[in-house]
Amino acid sequence: MERQEIMTRVKKVVSQVLKTNGEIRDDANFIFDLGADSVQSVMLVAAFEEEFGIDMEEDKALHVQTVSDAADFIAGYLKD
Amino acid sequence: MTEPNKSPRKILDQIFYPQSIAVVGATRVPGTVPYDIVLNILNTDFQGIVYPVSPKEKFIAGVKAFRYVLDIPDPVDLAVIVFPSSVAHMALEQCGQKGIKSVVIISAGFKEVGEEGLQRERRIKEIADKYGIALIGPNCLGVINTDPAVKLNASFARKMPEEGSIGFLSQSGALCTAVLDYARAKHIGFSKFVSFGNKADINEIDLLNYLRDDPKTKVILVYLEEISDGRALMETARNIIRTSGKPVLAIKSGRTAEGASAAASHTGSLAGSDEVVEAAFRQAGILRSENIEHMFNEAIALAYQPLPRGNRVAIITNAGGPGVLTTDATVREGLKLAAFSEETTELFKKSLPKTANIKNPVDVIGDARADRYRIAISQAIHDPGVDGVFVILTPQSMTDIDSIAREVCRVSETKEKPLYASFMGEADVAAGIDILQRNKIPHYILPESMAKAFAAAYRFASYKEERVSEHRETGRLDAAGARALLDRAVQAGRKVLTEFDAVKVLELYGLPVLRNGLAASREEAGRIADRIGYPVVMKIMSDEIIHKFDVQGVVLNVQSRKGAMDAYDQMLSNAARLRPDAHIDGVLVTPMLSGGEELILGIKRDPSFGPVILFGLGGIFVELYRDVTFCVAPVDPAKAGDMVRGIKAAGILTGARGRPLRDTRAVEACIVSLSRLAVDCPQISELDINPLIVLNEKEGCFVADAKIMLQTG
């Protein structure tokens, strides 16, 4: 899957889970810019897994801070 | 602290007296820290503007929210960051860009959680330094200022405390909430209340200095878990007491003896970290409290009432038993029962019933009502031989408790002398106690607590009057020579000095040592022994042999030249057999003293407080009774006197039960000299003089054995 497609789908998931309005920047921080709390962070991980059909390592996934880093992190799983 | 061009007072004023606050990372979820802090600021009628900052919310608790702190159109004095630790640095960076100079980081997840948190804490400190931000926290409860001019509760404590004159500083946030709850029930008010958490930037010293100059604060309380700079703490406390007269009370938790077991000397093993804290606090005039209740018992006495000018107490009671209990507690705390003047006694005779006991403790009898209490208290408090009054009440059927409480408050209004009360019981006396507490009369359920609090107030009053005594020169001093000897030993990689060298260092610092000589041959041993005079003591010298007895390297009571020569051969042969690897420097020959008392003096280097001096009875007493006193160096002659008189067995030196008076002045001079050595020579890690033999008055004292351990690495 192309990185651009991953990024688009990541932003779609983020928008749904965090109920954000308007454009989401690539470098947006889930907590600082998008207001994710701890429960929403876990929900995001689950939603990414469902969207991409992957099983991520939760501890590492929760350390991912930005939209761009999430796309890279997911791309790593898709490559495997 | 940051921003060297701005005075610390000015910077902290912005934290305690902000005109505008941004709560960065606020949410709309009730029961969470980010929400409760916004609500607390609003609910306490804060006299400024609040700006919630939230990436998602448009408003919080009815107040317009901003996405970023940079979006706030007006200047902001104080930011309270409640974002999780992983992004706190981003919030702080934006605060810096916004020009906010004061920040409180409430969030946890920094150095207290390990390496990753430590890195985060370093990062926020770097950002704070870059922008000149004064930072409280992270990992704290927040700050409270009850001053009506600001009414600030930027914390997640449940309720704003009452306004009062006690300033409270705490390293623990959780303890703060318990303290606030405890205080509220007793109507104890606060001026400032600060939880400073991990103290990444602003620490207890900065805050103590701020409270020193705070006109709303009369008494300062501090709870510490670790002391990073003990000497600075001591100096700050001394300065507060000297310049503002405000008492400082402290709880230092963690009274464990870790580290002491690894010590190589007697002094090291006796001076555990808690003993050093105890000694240092006492020296600095800090009143150390065992627990929160103890601390507030003393704090209210100091905050509400004048300091006692002496330790003579009058007790007014309506029951004999409690009067006796109070008397016992009073005497146990080192206080005295006041002896009333003839005039007061006459007044008591005229105004109290015949059945009343008009001697101290004054028993106004069980049927006493408010008028009788008033007369007794007023007459006692005006007696020139009385320094303070304890009022005891037990609830009997005819006791008008509330009226008596109000009379106590009325008499106390003059604030001429301290007046404390103990209304004993619980349910029946509750309303009376409430009257006392609301009117700032120190109240204690137990007379023992009352006596303890008075004793603490008296101790503080006495400390305030103390003056540092002048330094007395003690003997010849060649500090440069001593330092050179120690430097050479350190450079040679030695961990311990031989007794010969250790004694030399002490001699160069003016301590009295015995004539001695180091023999490198059988013949030389004989010659030195002849010169010194018999009997002599001979000891093997090697910096590789610390315990000389283990290699049969000590011979006592050598009576002749031949004996000295034979002993020399014997000791060398023993050492060769038992420690063939050890290099032997020779055999030390010294006179054998008889009589005198064996004492111990020592130095230990504490990680927080630096060099500490120990004094006690030597020989077996050190091991058996641990009867020792400590002082942080330097020690002046007055403090040296306190150390000598401070051991339980001081009477052994001062003529108890017909024993000879020993030369304690000579011992005090040794303590002063040793403390100078400790301060001047960081090469010394630990030192024991054991024994120091003190002779009769005016005959002096002598170092009979000494051990010096050197700093390595």
Interface residues (C-beta under 8 A of the other chain):
Chain A: L18 K19 T20 N29 I31 F32 D33 L34 G35 D37 S38 Q65
Chain B: T27 V29 S54 P55 K56 E57 F83 P84 S86 V87 M90 A91
